[in-house]
Amino acid sequence: MSQKEDGTMELTAIGITHNMDHGVPRWYNTNVEAPFGTLPGVTESEVFVNAYATLEVSTADWPRAEAIVNDYSFRAITGQMTAEAAVKKMHEELLAAKLIDY
């Protein structure tokens, strides 16, 4: 999706060819209305989600891991590191901190 000069949003060529199938099926921020509506199949799947799904629960160590993940994610996003280098360093630090085991 890209934002046009007038502030409206439009699907990119990739978004069109991928049928908008990227990201979470429901936006977490209820103050934002999805500019292109609900992804295909989401409404139909809610009966199963409501019956069988549970919320993801973070572990007590998540704040330590989150700091590492955010640090290297932002370095990659801002071009300070390549994505490949950022993931490699993130993995090394998470392993060294015993926040992951492989």
N, C-alpha and C positions, 0 to 999 in steps of 0.2 A: 504494500500500500504506500502511496506517496501523497504528500500534501501539495495542492496546487497553490498558486499565488493568491487566489481569492479565499484561501483557508479551507476549501472543500477537499475531500479525500477521494482518491481514485485508486483502483487496483492497478498494480504494475503488470507488465506482460507476464512475468513469472507468476504473480498471484492468479492471473486468469488461467494460465496453463496448469497450475497446480490446484485449481478449483478452490482457492482460498484455504487450503488445508494445511495451515501452519499455526503453531501456537496453541493456547488453551482453547477449549471449545466454548467456555463461558468466561467473560471478563470478570476479574475479581473486583474491580472498582465499579460499584453500582451507580456512581455519579456520571459515568461515561456510557453513552449509548453507542453500541457497535454500529459504525456507519454503513455496513453492508448486511445487517441482520444476522440471523443465526446460521451457523454452518449447517450444511445438509446432514440430516440424520441425528442431530443433537437432541432435538425435542423428542423424537421417537425413542431415543435411548434412555431418556430420563426415568422411565419406569424401572429399568434395570439398575441404573445408577442409584436411585433412591432406595431400592430394595437390597442391594448387595455391596455398594461402595462405602468406604470409610475415608475420613479425612486423613491426609498424610500428617503424621506427628513427628516433629523434630526431636532428636535426641538431646540430652543435656549438654553434649559437646558441640551442638550445632553453632552456637555463637563463635567458638574458636575456629571452626571450619569455615563459617560464613566470611570471616575476616580475610582468610586466605583466598577463598573463591572470589570474593569481590575485588581484592587487590589485583589479582592477575587478570580477571575479566576486564576490569577498567583499563589496565595496561594494554590489553589487546584491542579493546574498543577504540582507545585514543591513539593507537598506532605506536605506542612506546615499545611494544614487543610484537612479534608476529603471533598469530593465534597458536601456531604449533609450539613456539617457545614458551608462551604463557601457560598452555596446558601441561607441558612437560614440567615446568617449575612448580606449578600448582600441585601436580601429582607428587612430586618429590617432597614438598613441604607437608602435604597431608599425610604422606607415609611417615615422614620423620616425626611428626607430631602424634603418630599412632591414631589418627582420626579415620584412616582407611587401612585395610590390611592387604591390599594387593594393587 
